[in-house]
Amino acid sequence: MASNHILGIDIGGSGIKGAPVDLAKGQLAADRHKIETPKGATPEDVAEVVEQIVEHFADEVDKNTPIGITVPGVIHHGVVKFAANIDKSWIETDADKLFTERLGREVHVVNDADAAGMAEVHYGAGKDVKGVVLLTTLGTGIGSALFLDGKLLPNTELGHLEIDGHDAETRAASSAKEREDLSYKEWAERLQRYYSHVEALLWPDLIIVGGGISRKSDKFLPRLDLRTPIVPADLRNEAGIIGAAWYAKNFA
Ligand code: BGC
């Protein structure tokens, strides 16, 4: 049991995944444990699954260490303020308090995209990149994490920009591709509209694209014509877990 191993847990729409993270290396220190997200996914039901994941790693993680947990919504000082794709009962839930009480441990809750971004900026595609780095996750929604010289500006929520009269994520998230059965070419046109709007507002130095579909980035990133370099995330599905652990350890 190494003391720099911190448990990171990533709450997603289909699965809740956790693993101890070796923060010296920015890698999982054991195979991740995944449990299906309970139907409805109320805070209480999710807390129960989170507890099972913590128990699963009881022998591997020092119980005096903090735990980092991601939630796919705005987290303002530990409280969920907005959540587009999870049960509405999360709104105004003090998630830090809920998990801390349930687990009897110090817990820090962070937006899922902010966590993935922290992992990429410290260990992955954004490592040592100076200036403005934007990570977006393409999944059920579009998550965003914005950094200046490696420092996060939290809760940017750029998936909810209104573009052409639509909430952007409803048109350009990978769930829209699935729902509307779009080809990569058709979906890339939506992404082009989205990313050209975003780069015109922020002038980033680098855009990193995460989310499950980033595994297939060769099918859509080469189709985009942007002035900003745009690359797939390095840490893929593990970024949320790694970033959650990083956040818990570095929480000030
Ligand atoms: C939520 C964000 C979240 C993103 C990805 C959006 O709908 O508003 O908070 O980061 O989905 O899960």
Residues whose N, C-alpha, C, O or C-beta is under 5 A from the ligand:
A	BS01	BGC	P72 G73 V74 A84 N85 D112 A113 G141 I142 G143 S144 G159
